[in-house]
Amino acid sequence: MISTEKFYFYCGMFRTIKNLLALFTGSPPAASRTDLPETLKLIFSRRSCRSFASGDISPEDIEAILDAGRFAPSTVNLQTWSFITFDRPQWQQTFERPIPFKGAYAVVICADQNRLSELFSDFAETPAINMSFAIFNAGIAAMNMNLAAEALGIQSIMLSETGRTGLLDTAFLVEKLGLPEGVLPLTTLVLGRSTLKLPGIPPRQPRAAVVMPQRYQPECKDMLRDWFDQMFIGFKIGHPLSNFDKQLAFYRKKMLEAEQTVRRYFGR
Ligand SMILES: Cc1cc2nc3c(=O)[nH]c(=O)nc-3n(C[C@H](O)[C@H](O)[C@H](O)COP(=O)(O)O)c2cc1C
């Protein structure tokens, strides 16, 4: 007979091992189907890459990726985005450091209300709605570019923090890139070549917690325990020397600073 204490200890161990395994082998259940079209295979195998090799990307491929962004759908076809592009020397010149993760090319993706500012003046009393649409549209364009890159065999990652590359460094990027009023830098899409085989897909929340037939299901919160454990284990493996609480404090401070700047874009 084992004691209650030991029982809970072994249960905890079992969960940790199960979640560790899930972390390294994770893939969406739908990916195991054999009849998937290429586009879906691409979506299920896409990964964020954090280590690029020295290879370059051809101008034709860059053009195709940027056009995939331009041809994304948008609210009333307003195309409320701007893409500020950099090759390695241009990034170095602007930021005095290499592209994060030694990428070959970078695109700062902005929600842009400036280009259509005359049109938006007709909607002056709805700044939060206007900006939300602009952000949503730019996000879709970003994802179109991300998938276009994958289809061309080019790896990528979107960044909003690492290397001062997005929303959390809005004030910095506004100054560095000369962004006018109404242009909010959301994320940098870093593109490059990688020869690394990436480990399992980072844990996804369970389908039942996310997909809600007919009505919102508040009770889904309980389903997040394994996902949260896997995220935590992933953090520990990825940052063995980091202190989780210190990291949280760091992000909280950075986000509070960014909050003050970004609020202006929502008219508050
Ligand atoms: C808008 C956006 C911003 C992100 N910012 C960062 C970042 O600053 N640093 C980073 O290492 N990863 C960043 N990521 C990558 C996410 O961590 C990654 O997408 C997530 O862990 C899931 O992994 P996967 O893309 O390989 O499926 C960002 C992703 C998105 C979509």
The ligand as an SDF file (V2000), in Angstrom:
LIG
                    3D

 31 33  0  0  0  0  0  0  0  0999 V2000
    2.7470   38.0720  -33.6560 C   0  0  0  0  0  0  0  0  0  0  0  0
    3.7820   37.0940  -33.1640 C   0  0  0  0  0  0  0  0  0  0  0  0
    4.8200   37.5510  -32.3910 C   0  0  0  0  0  0  0  0  0  0  0  0
    5.8280   36.6790  -31.9430 C   0  0  0  0  0  0  0  0  0  0  0  0
    6.8820   37.1830  -31.2400 N   0  0  0  0  0  0  0  0  0  0  0  0
    7.9080   36.3780  -30.9080 C   0  0  0  0  0  0  0  0  0  0  0  0
    9.0750   36.9100  -30.2790 C   0  0  0  0  0  0  0  0  0  0  0  0
    9.1890   38.1080  -30.0350 O   0  0  0  0  0  0  0  0  0  0  0  0
   10.0830   36.0520  -29.9840 N   0  0  0  0  0  0  0  0  0  0  0  0
   10.0060   34.7080  -30.2830 C   0  0  0  0  0  0  0  0  0  0  0  0
   10.9720   33.9900  -30.0130 O   0  0  0  0  0  0  0  0  0  0  0  0
    8.9150   34.1740  -30.8690 N   0  0  0  0  0  0  0  0  0  0  0  0
    7.8670   34.9690  -31.2120 C   0  0  0  0  0  0  0  0  0  0  0  0
    6.7580   34.4430  -31.8450 N   0  0  0  0  0  0  0  0  0  0  0  0
    6.7160   33.0190  -32.2040 C   0  0  0  0  0  0  0  0  0  0  0  0
    5.7830   32.2560  -31.2590 C   0  0  0  0  0  0  0  0  0  0  0  0
    6.4550   32.0580  -30.0400 O   0  0  0  0  0  0  0  0  0  0  0  0
    5.4060   30.9170  -31.9320 C   0  0  0  0  0  0  0  0  0  0  0  0
    4.5980   31.1870  -33.0430 O   0  0  0  0  0  0  0  0  0  0  0  0
    4.6470   29.9950  -30.9800 C   0  0  0  0  0  0  0  0  0  0  0  0
    5.4580   29.5960  -29.9170 O   0  0  0  0  0  0  0  0  0  0  0  0
    4.1650   28.7450  -31.7010 C   0  0  0  0  0  0  0  0  0  0  0  0
    5.2300   28.0830  -32.3290 O   0  0  0  0  0  0  0  0  0  0  0  0
    5.2070   27.7430  -33.8870 P   0  0  0  0  0  0  0  0  0  0  0  0
    5.0900   29.0500  -34.6360 O   0  0  0  0  0  0  0  0  0  0  0  0
    6.5070   27.0480  -34.1790 O   0  0  0  0  0  0  0  0  0  0  0  0
    4.0230   26.8760  -34.1610 O   0  0  0  0  0  0  0  0  0  0  0  0
    5.7470   35.2940  -32.2630 C   0  0  0  0  0  0  0  0  0  0  0  0
    4.6650   34.8320  -33.0270 C   0  0  0  0  0  0  0  0  0  0  0  0
    3.6950   35.7150  -33.4790 C   0  0  0  0  0  0  0  0  0  0  0  0
    2.5630   35.1850  -34.3340 C   0  0  0  0  0  0  0  0  0  0  0  0
  1  2  1  0
  2  3  1  0
  2 30  2  0
  3  4  2  0
  4  5  1  0
  4 28  1  0
  5  6  2  0
  6  7  1  0
  6 13  1  0
  7  8  2  0
  7  9  1  0
  9 10  1  0
 10 11  2  0
 10 12  1  0
 12 13  2  0
 13 14  1  0
 14 15  1  0
 14 28  1  0
 15 16  1  0
 16 17  1  0
 16 18  1  0
 18 19  1  0
 18 20  1  0
 20 21  1  0
 20 22  1  0
 22 23  1  0
 23 24  1  0
 24 25  2  0
 24 26  1  0
 24 27  1  0
 28 29  2  0
 29 30  1  0
 30 31  1  0
M  END
$$$$
